[in-house]
Protein backbone atom coordinates (compact mmCIF):
# COMPACT_ATOMS: atom_id res chain seq x y z
CA UNK A 1 0.00 0.00 0.00
CA UNK A 2 1.41 3.38 -1.03
CA UNK A 3 1.51 6.08 1.64
CA UNK A 4 -0.21 9.35 0.79
CA UNK A 5 2.19 12.27 0.39
CA UNK A 6 1.83 15.54 2.19
CA UNK A 7 0.43 16.40 5.58
CA UNK A 8 -2.93 17.59 6.79
CA UNK A 9 -3.26 20.92 8.60
CA UNK A 10 -3.74 19.03 11.87
CA UNK A 11 -0.51 17.09 11.28
CA UNK A 12 1.35 20.33 10.52
CA UNK A 13 0.07 21.95 13.70
CA UNK A 14 1.17 18.92 15.73
CA UNK A 15 4.79 19.17 14.57
CA UNK A 16 7.43 19.81 17.24
CA UNK A 17 9.47 23.03 17.21
CA UNK A 18 12.20 21.36 15.13
CA UNK A 19 12.11 18.10 13.18
CA UNK A 20 14.07 16.01 10.70
CA UNK A 21 14.41 16.72 6.99
CA UNK A 22 12.29 13.70 6.04
CA UNK A 23 9.32 15.18 7.89
CA UNK A 24 9.84 18.51 6.10
CA UNK A 25 9.97 16.66 2.78
CA UNK A 26 6.65 14.99 3.55
CA UNK A 27 5.06 18.33 4.46
CA UNK A 28 6.33 19.81 1.19
CA UNK A 29 5.22 16.76 -0.83
CA UNK A 30 8.80 16.17 -1.88
CA UNK A 31 10.68 12.91 -2.18
CA UNK A 32 13.35 12.08 0.39
CA UNK A 33 16.18 11.82 -2.15
CA UNK A 34 15.33 15.14 -3.79
CA UNK A 35 15.04 16.81 -0.38
CA UNK A 36 18.45 15.62 0.80
CA UNK A 37 20.03 16.58 -2.54
CA UNK A 38 18.59 20.09 -2.28
CA UNK A 39 19.65 20.42 1.36
CA UNK A 40 23.23 19.41 0.52
CA UNK A 41 23.34 22.03 -2.26
CA UNK A 42 21.72 24.72 -0.10
CA UNK A 43 18.64 24.78 -2.36
CA UNK A 44 15.98 23.38 -0.02
CA UNK A 45 12.97 25.75 -0.08
CA UNK A 46 13.02 26.13 3.72
CA UNK A 47 16.01 27.05 5.90
CA UNK A 48 17.82 23.87 6.98
CA UNK A 49 19.89 23.67 10.16
CA UNK A 50 22.86 21.32 10.14
CA UNK A 51 23.50 19.78 13.56
CA UNK A 52 26.39 17.36 13.30
CA UNK A 53 25.39 15.07 10.45
CA UNK A 54 21.67 15.69 10.93
CA UNK A 55 19.49 18.13 9.03
CA UNK A 56 16.72 19.86 11.00
CA UNK A 57 13.93 22.24 9.98
CA UNK A 58 11.99 24.51 12.33
CA UNK A 59 8.21 24.62 12.43
CA UNK A 60 8.25 28.42 12.15
CA UNK A 61 10.32 28.33 8.93
CA UNK A 62 8.10 25.65 7.41
CA UNK A 63 4.90 27.50 8.36
CA UNK A 64 6.28 30.75 6.95
CA UNK A 65 7.06 29.04 3.65
CA UNK A 66 3.63 27.39 3.50
CA UNK A 67 1.85 30.62 4.46
CA UNK A 68 0.50 29.03 7.64
CA UNK A 69 0.31 30.60 11.06
CA UNK A 70 3.59 30.76 13.03
CA UNK A 71 2.06 29.85 16.39
CA UNK A 72 -0.17 26.75 16.65
CA UNK A 73 -1.86 28.31 19.70
CA UNK A 74 -3.40 30.86 17.33
CA UNK A 75 -5.27 28.03 15.57
CA UNK A 76 -7.42 27.46 18.65
CA UNK A 77 -8.96 30.95 18.50
Beta strands, then each sheet from edge to edge (+ up, - down):
strand 1: 18-20
strand 2: 49-51
strand 3: 54-58
sheet 1: 1+ 3- 2+
end
